[in-house]
C-alpha cells in the first residue's frame, strides 16, 4: 500500500468513516466547536447531505491508498472563504493534516485571503495552520458544544502573499513529505544518531564555534549543537528540508547544494567542526564527503558522522521497499565496513578519536533493526 496522501471526491462509503472519527471523544474535545451530539447519526447524515449538495462548499476526502484518513472542506462565512478539516485520531502526529491542507490550498481552493478557526488551546491545529502560511488576525469567543461552555477562539488568515508551494502537493516528487513527517519518522524508528553524535562531540566544542551540518535534513542533528551555542551552517539539496530548518530558527546560514557535487561552496579551513548524520548510508563511498570535510575544517577541528555497519558476509547494498520510504519509491542504501570508513578518512587528513555502535530501525514497528556506528575524528594539522 502506498504511503502517499491524496485528496479525492467524497463518496458514499466515506460517510461512516467520517462519523466514526467525529464520535471520538478526544477529537471532539480538542476541536471544541462540534454538533450538540456528535453521536446522533441521523443529524450527522442530514448535515453531510446538506454539505455535499451546497453549491458554495468544496469538500475532499483525505486518503492514503484505500484508507480514509479524514476530510477537508471550505465554505463561505459572511462572504469570506474559510477552511476546516478533520483527521481520525489514529492518524494524528503523522503529518497528515499539514500535507492534506497544503494540497487543498494549492490545487483545490486557491481563493485568497482564506480564513480558518481553531480553539485557542488547540495547539496542534494552530500549528498545522501556521505551517501552511496562516497567521492569527483576531480572537473571539464562542460556545463550544463539546465543552459545554464559552471558550476563546482564534481566527487565522492565509493572505495572497502566503501561498503554499504547489510542488509540495504533487504526488511522486521527492518533496511531497513535509519536514514534520521526517521528524516524526525519526521518533517512530528510534533514531538516536543525533544524540549519539552530540554525546561523542560535546567535550570538543565550545559556544560560539562554527559547525557545518552536511546533509542537514530537518536540523535534528544540528539542534543540540545550536542549543549548546554553536553557530550552525546547514547544507542540503532539498529545499523542503531547508525550509523546515529555517522555520526552526536554529541555523545561522543555509546552503542548497548536492552532497555528491564537489567542491562544496565553502572556503578552506572555514569551520571549527562538521557533522554528517544519517546521510552516508545513501552514498556508495564516503570518500568525497571526507575529502571535503577535511578541506573546509580548520586544523584540529572535529568531524562526526554515522554509517550502517557491514558485517562479514553481508552485501553492501540494502534495498528499502516502498512501504518504508517517504515518496513511494524503492531506495538503495549502503553498508560500510571499517576499512570502507577508516581508509578514506585517514587519506582526508583525519585521525579517529572515538566510535560508538547503536541501533535504529527501518520501520515504525521496529521489526527490522539496523546496526550503525558513529565516528568522531580530528583534523590533522596541515603539513604534518
C-alpha positions as CSV (number, residue, x, y, z in Angstrom):
1,X,0.0,0.0,0.0
2,X,1.3,3.5,-0.9
3,X,2.1,6.0,1.8
4,X,1.1,8.9,-0.5
5,X,-1.5,11.2,1.0
6,X,-4.0,12.3,-1.7
7,X,-7.3,14.1,-1.9
8,X,-10.3,12.8,-3.9
9,X,-14.1,13.5,-4.2
10,X,-16.3,12.3,-1.3
11,X,-18.1,9.0,-2.0
12,X,-21.0,7.4,0.0
13,X,-18.7,4.9,1.6
14,X,-16.7,7.7,3.2
15,X,-19.5,8.9,5.4
16,X,-19.5,6.0,8.0
17,X,-15.8,6.6,8.5
18,X,-16.3,10.4,8.9
19,X,-19.0,9.6,11.5
20,X,-16.7,7.3,13.5
21,X,-14.0,9.9,13.5
22,X,-16.3,12.7,14.7
23,X,-17.6,10.5,17.5
24,X,-14.1,10.2,19.0
25,X,-14.2,11.9,22.4
26,X,-10.6,13.1,22.3
27,X,-11.1,14.6,18.9
28,X,-14.3,16.3,19.8
29,X,-12.8,17.8,23.0
30,X,-9.9,19.2,21.0
31,X,-12.0,20.6,18.2
32,X,-14.5,22.0,20.7
33,X,-16.9,23.5,18.2
34,X,-18.8,20.4,17.3
35,X,-22.5,19.4,16.8
36,X,-24.5,19.3,20.0
37,X,-24.5,15.5,19.9
38,X,-21.8,14.0,17.6
39,X,-23.2,10.5,18.2
40,X,-26.6,11.5,16.6
41,X,-26.2,9.6,13.3
42,X,-29.4,10.9,11.8
43,X,-28.3,14.5,12.4
44,X,-24.8,13.7,11.1
45,X,-26.3,12.2,7.9
46,X,-28.6,15.2,7.3
47,X,-25.7,17.6,7.8
48,X,-23.4,15.8,5.3
49,X,-26.2,15.6,2.7
50,X,-26.5,19.4,3.1
51,X,-22.8,19.9,2.8
52,X,-22.4,17.7,-0.3
53,X,-25.3,19.5,-2.0
54,X,-24.4,23.1,-1.1
55,X,-23.0,25.0,-4.1
56,X,-20.6,27.1,-2.0
57,X,-18.9,24.2,-0.3
58,X,-15.8,22.4,-1.6
59,X,-15.0,19.1,0.2
60,X,-12.5,16.4,-0.3
61,X,-11.7,13.1,1.3
62,X,-8.2,12.6,2.5
63,X,-6.8,9.1,1.6
64,X,-3.7,7.1,1.8
65,X,-4.0,4.2,-0.6
66,X,-7.5,2.9,0.1
67,X,-7.6,4.1,3.7
68,X,-9.8,7.1,4.5
69,X,-7.9,9.4,6.9
70,X,-10.4,12.3,7.2
71,X,-11.8,15.3,5.3
72,X,-11.0,18.8,4.4
73,X,-13.5,21.4,3.2
74,X,-14.0,25.1,2.5
75,X,-17.2,27.2,2.8
76,X,-18.2,30.8,2.9
77,X,-18.8,32.6,6.2
78,X,-20.1,36.2,5.9
79,X,-18.9,36.3,2.2
80,X,-15.4,35.1,3.0
81,X,-13.9,31.6,2.3
82,X,-12.9,29.5,5.3
83,X,-11.3,26.1,5.5
84,X,-11.6,23.3,8.1
85,X,-10.5,19.7,8.4
86,X,-11.0,16.6,10.5
87,X,-8.5,13.8,10.9
88,X,-9.1,10.5,12.6
89,X,-7.1,10.3,15.8
90,X,-5.3,7.1,14.7
91,X,-3.6,9.3,12.1
92,X,-2.5,12.2,14.3
93,X,1.2,13.0,14.5
94,X,2.0,11.7,11.0
95,X,1.9,15.0,9.1
96,X,-1.4,14.1,7.5
97,X,-3.2,17.3,8.3
98,X,-0.4,19.5,7.1
99,X,0.0,17.7,3.9
100,X,-3.7,17.5,3.1
101,X,-4.3,21.1,3.9
102,X,-1.3,22.2,1.7
103,X,-2.7,20.2,-1.2
104,X,-6.2,21.5,-0.8
105,X,-5.0,25.1,-0.7
106,X,-2.6,24.7,-3.6
107,X,-4.7,22.8,-6.0
108,X,-8.4,22.7,-4.9
109,X,-9.4,26.0,-3.4
110,X,-6.9,28.7,-4.3
111,X,-9.1,31.7,-3.2
112,X,-7.3,34.2,-1.0
113,X,-7.4,35.5,1.6
114,X,-8.6,32.2,3.1
115,X,-9.6,32.1,6.8
116,X,-9.6,29.3,9.4
117,X,-10.6,29.0,13.0
118,X,-9.4,27.0,16.0
119,X,-9.9,26.8,19.7
120,X,-7.2,28.9,21.3
121,X,-5.9,25.9,23.3
122,X,-5.9,23.6,20.2
123,X,-2.2,23.9,19.8
124,X,-1.8,21.1,17.3
125,X,-4.4,22.6,14.8
126,X,-2.9,26.1,15.2
127,X,0.5,24.7,14.4
128,X,-0.8,23.0,11.2
129,X,-2.4,26.2,10.0
130,X,0.7,28.2,10.7
131,X,2.8,25.7,8.8
132,X,0.5,26.3,5.8
133,X,1.0,30.1,6.0
134,X,-1.9,31.2,8.2
135,X,-1.4,33.9,10.7
136,X,-3.7,34.9,13.7
137,X,-5.7,38.1,12.9
138,X,-8.1,38.2,15.8
139,X,-9.5,36.5,18.8
140,X,-13.2,35.7,19.5
141,X,-15.3,33.8,22.0
142,X,-18.0,31.3,21.2
143,X,-20.0,28.5,22.8
144,X,-18.2,25.1,22.4
145,X,-20.7,22.2,22.4
146,X,-18.0,19.6,23.2
147,X,-17.1,21.5,26.3
148,X,-20.4,22.9,27.4
149,X,-19.1,26.5,27.8
150,X,-17.9,29.6,26.0
151,X,-14.2,29.4,25.1
152,X,-11.6,31.6,23.3
153,X,-11.2,31.1,19.6
154,X,-8.5,32.2,17.2
155,X,-9.3,33.5,13.7
156,X,-6.4,32.9,11.3
157,X,-5.9,34.1,7.7
158,X,-3.9,33.0,4.7
159,X,-3.0,36.1,2.7
160,X,-2.4,36.4,-1.0
161,X,1.3,36.6,-0.3
162,X,1.5,33.4,1.7
163,X,0.7,30.8,-1.0
164,X,1.7,27.2,-0.3
165,X,4.2,25.8,-2.8
166,X,2.2,23.7,-5.3
167,X,5.1,21.3,-5.7
168,X,4.6,20.1,-2.1
169,X,1.1,18.9,-3.2
170,X,2.3,16.9,-6.2
171,X,2.4,13.1,-5.7
172,X,5.6,11.5,-6.8
173,X,8.0,14.3,-6.2
174,X,10.8,13.9,-3.6
175,X,9.4,16.8,-1.5
176,X,5.9,15.5,-1.1
177,X,6.5,14.8,2.6
178,X,6.9,17.7,4.9
179,X,9.8,18.2,7.2
180,X,7.5,17.3,10.1
181,X,7.0,13.9,8.6
182,X,10.7,13.1,8.7
183,X,11.0,14.3,12.3
184,X,8.1,12.0,13.2
185,X,9.7,9.1,11.4
186,X,12.9,9.6,13.4
187,X,11.0,9.2,16.6
188,X,9.0,6.2,15.3
189,X,12.1,4.3,14.2
190,X,14.1,5.0,17.4
191,X,16.7,7.2,15.6
192,X,19.1,8.4,18.2
193,X,22.0,9.1,15.9
194,X,21.8,12.8,16.6
195,X,22.1,12.3,20.4
196,X,24.9,9.8,20.0
197,X,27.0,12.2,17.8
198,X,26.4,15.1,20.2
199,X,27.4,12.9,23.2
200,X,30.6,11.9,21.5
201,X,31.5,15.5,20.5
202,X,30.3,17.8,23.2
203,X,33.6,17.9,25.1
204,X,35.3,19.1,21.9
205,X,33.0,22.0,21.1
206,X,32.6,25.5,22.6
207,X,29.8,28.1,22.4
208,X,30.4,30.5,19.6
209,X,32.3,28.0,17.4
210,X,31.1,27.2,13.9
211,X,29.5,23.8,12.8
212,X,28.8,22.7,9.3
213,X,26.0,20.1,9.0
214,X,26.4,18.2,5.8
215,X,23.0,16.9,4.7
216,X,21.3,18.9,7.4
217,X,17.8,17.5,6.6
218,X,15.3,18.9,9.1
219,X,18.0,20.0,11.5
220,X,17.6,17.2,14.0
221,X,21.3,16.7,14.4
222,X,22.1,20.4,14.5
223,X,19.6,21.2,17.1
224,X,21.6,20.1,20.1
225,X,24.7,21.9,18.9
226,X,22.6,25.1,18.4
227,X,21.3,24.8,21.9
228,X,24.9,24.5,23.1
229,X,25.7,27.8,21.5
230,X,27.4,26.8,18.2
231,X,26.8,28.8,15.0
232,X,25.3,26.3,12.6
233,X,25.6,26.3,8.8
234,X,23.4,23.7,7.1
235,X,23.8,22.2,3.6
236,X,21.2,20.2,1.8
237,X,19.9,19.7,-1.7
238,X,16.2,19.6,-0.7
239,X,14.5,23.0,-0.4
240,X,11.7,21.5,1.7
241,X,14.2,20.3,4.3
242,X,15.9,23.6,4.3
243,X,12.6,25.3,4.8
244,X,11.9,23.1,7.8
245,X,15.3,24.1,9.3
246,X,14.7,27.7,8.6
247,X,11.4,27.5,10.4
248,X,13.1,26.1,13.5
249,X,15.5,29.1,13.6
250,X,18.5,27.0,14.6
251,X,20.8,27.7,11.7
252,X,22.8,30.9,11.1
253,X,23.2,30.0,7.4
254,X,21.6,27.5,5.0
255,X,23.1,26.5,1.6
256,X,21.3,24.4,-1.1
257,X,23.9,22.1,-2.6
258,X,24.2,18.5,-3.6
259,X,26.4,16.5,-1.3
260,X,27.7,14.4,-4.2
261,X,28.9,17.5,-6.2
262,X,32.4,18.7,-5.2
263,X,33.8,21.1,-4.2
264,X,31.3,22.4,-1.7
265,X,30.7,26.1,-1.7
266,X,32.9,26.9,1.4
267,X,36.4,28.3,1.9
268,X,39.3,26.1,3.1
269,X,39.5,25.8,6.9
270,X,36.4,27.9,7.4
271,X,34.6,25.7,10.0
272,X,35.6,24.6,13.5
273,X,33.5,21.4,13.4
274,X,31.4,19.3,10.9
275,X,28.8,16.5,11.1
276,X,27.2,14.2,8.6
277,X,24.5,12.2,10.4
278,X,22.1,9.7,8.8
279,X,23.4,10.5,5.3
280,X,26.4,8.4,4.3
281,X,24.2,5.3,4.0
282,X,22.9,6.8,0.8
283,X,26.4,7.0,-0.7
284,X,28.3,4.0,-2.1
285,X,31.6,5.6,-1.0
286,X,32.1,8.3,1.7
287,X,35.4,9.4,0.2
288,X,34.2,12.7,-1.4
289,X,32.4,13.8,1.8
290,X,35.5,13.0,3.9
291,X,37.8,14.9,1.5
292,X,35.5,18.0,1.5
293,X,35.1,17.8,5.3
294,X,38.9,17.7,5.6
295,X,39.2,20.7,3.3
296,X,36.7,23.0,5.0
297,X,37.7,22.2,8.6
298,X,40.4,24.1,10.4
299,X,43.4,22.2,11.8
300,X,42.3,20.4,15.0
301,X,38.6,20.6,14.1
302,X,36.3,17.6,14.7
303,X,34.2,15.7,12.3
304,X,31.4,13.3,13.3
305,X,29.4,11.0,11.1
306,X,27.3,7.8,11.1
307,X,27.3,4.7,8.8
308,X,25.4,1.5,8.6
309,X,27.7,-1.4,9.6
310,X,28.5,-4.1,7.2
311,X,29.2,-7.4,8.9
312,X,31.0,-10.4,7.5
313,X,29.1,-11.9,4.6
314,X,26.6,-9.1,4.4
315,X,26.0,-7.4,1.0
316,X,26.9,-3.8,0.7
317,X,23.5,-2.8,-0.7
318,X,20.2,-2.7,1.1
319,X,17.0,-2.2,-0.9
320,X,14.4,-0.3,1.1
321,X,10.9,-1.1,0.0
322,X,8.3,1.5,-0.9
323,X,6.4,0.9,2.3
324,X,9.4,2.3,4.3
325,X,10.2,5.4,2.1
326,X,8.7,8.9,2.1
327,X,7.8,9.1,-1.6
328,X,6.6,5.6,-2.6
329,X,9.9,4.6,-4.3
330,X,12.4,1.9,-3.6
331,X,15.7,3.3,-2.2
332,X,19.1,1.8,-2.2
333,X,21.2,2.2,1.0
334,X,24.8,1.1,1.6
335,X,26.5,-0.7,4.4
336,X,30.2,0.2,5.1
337,X,32.9,-1.9,6.7
338,X,35.5,-0.4,9.0
339,X,38.1,-0.2,6.1
340,X,35.5,1.5,3.9
341,X,35.4,4.2,6.5
342,X,38.9,4.4,8.0
343,X,41.0,4.3,4.8
344,X,39.4,7.3,3.1
345,X,39.1,9.1,6.5
346,X,42.8,8.9,7.1
347,X,43.6,9.9,3.5
348,X,41.5,13.0,4.0
349,X,43.6,14.2,6.9
350,X,41.7,12.8,9.9
351,X,42.7,10.8,12.9
352,X,40.0,8.7,14.6
353,X,39.1,9.8,18.1
354,X,36.1,7.7,19.1
355,X,33.4,5.4,17.8
356,X,30.2,4.0,19.3
357,X,27.7,1.5,17.9
358,X,24.0,2.0,18.2
359,X,20.8,0.5,16.8
360,X,18.0,2.1,14.8
361,X,15.1,0.6,12.8
362,X,14.0,0.6,9.2
363,X,10.3,0.5,10.1
364,X,8.0,2.2,12.6
365,X,7.0,-1.2,14.0
366,X,10.7,-1.7,15.0
367,X,10.9,-5.1,13.5
368,X,13.9,-4.5,11.1
369,X,16.9,-3.4,13.2
370,X,20.0,-1.7,11.7
371,X,23.4,-1.7,13.3
372,X,25.1,1.6,13.0
373,X,28.3,3.2,14.2
374,X,29.0,6.9,15.0
375,X,32.6,8.0,14.5
376,X,34.4,11.2,15.6
377,X,37.7,12.2,14.0
378,X,40.1,15.1,14.4
379,X,41.6,17.1,11.5
380,X,45.4,16.8,11.4
381,X,47.4,20.0,11.3
382,X,48.1,20.6,7.6
383,X,51.6,19.9,6.5
384,X,52.3,17.3,9.2
